[in-house]
């Protein structure tokens, strides 16, 4: 039984930056540090930070005045920024720069009074933040679309100039279908200068597609609320390869790998490499003999943290 590791896998530059900002703030200011939403969607990371004195909150109004507040990697709405200022909070923004790019696109579209479609998952914090960045006084609006069926309820004129943006952690294939439908329905569609789905999401999805060619089963390390991890599992399942989303080694069941020759192993962009290593050890105890690193795209992108924390 072989373990075949996807490449790339695990932490992306945006997640690395968000966690570094949080740890630097702890070192500089001490506990407690408040974070709007989970800093990243991973149980191991969140639990580790809680032990250090990080308090994760949803309602900014409940944060004591003059406290340290960090915005999670998913970004926040204009309303959250406004409330933070009113509460005299010292804020460090750990929003992924690629999410900020989408926010800037939305700002510009709202300023031009262009009706905008946001492709994403309802309730996801990144989506909530992006929706809350569209501020138009002219009657134009931003509308969330989760699938092609949702387009049926739009009442834009087919000749009207409209735009679309996307959540950064979506399935490339699913988003492509929605975009093609938008273009077929409307004649004047403004597209992002560069696609909004982030490089790390694309790379990890492509790596899983490669695993499906040789593996009998694929394990995706990631938490249930991780959008990009769920997309990796979906890609494997659609390719006909059984897939499990697991938080760690304790979730493994020996029955799953019985009579399997090649076991694929990857991790979502918010899952640390230490979890991969503990899972490898558990699979070895199940009888796995060889660990094979797949070829893949090398990622060397680094996002800088705020100067104040250096």
DAJOMO-V936695 format. One line per field, one symbol per residue. phi: phi as a letter, one per 30 degrees, with the letter a starting at -180 (. if undefined). burial: + if it has 16 or more other ideal C-beta (glycine too) atoms within 10 Angstrom, else -. A space follows every 50 residues. Layout:
BEGIN
phi->???
burial->???
END
This chain:
BEGIN
phi->.ccccdbdaiecdddeddddedddddddciddccbdidebdaddddddde ddjdccbccddddeeiddbcddddibddddddddddchcdcccceeedde ededddeddddchcebcccacejdedddddedccbbccjdbcbdbcaddd ddcdcdddcddbbbbbddcddedddedddddddddbdcccceebeddded ddddddddeddddbccabccdldddddddddddddddddicebbcbdadd ddbeddcdiccbcdbbbddccddededddeddddddjdcbccdddaddcb dbcdceedcd
burial->+++++++++++++++++++-++++++------++++++++++++++--+- ---+-+---+--+---+++++++++++--++-++--+-+-++++++-++- +++-++--++---+++++++---+++++++++++-+---+-+++++-+-+ +----------++++++++++--++--++-++---+--++-----+++++ +-+++-++++++--+-+++++++--+++++++++++----+-+++++++- -+----+--+-+++++++++++--++--++-++--+-+-----+-+---- --+-+-----
END
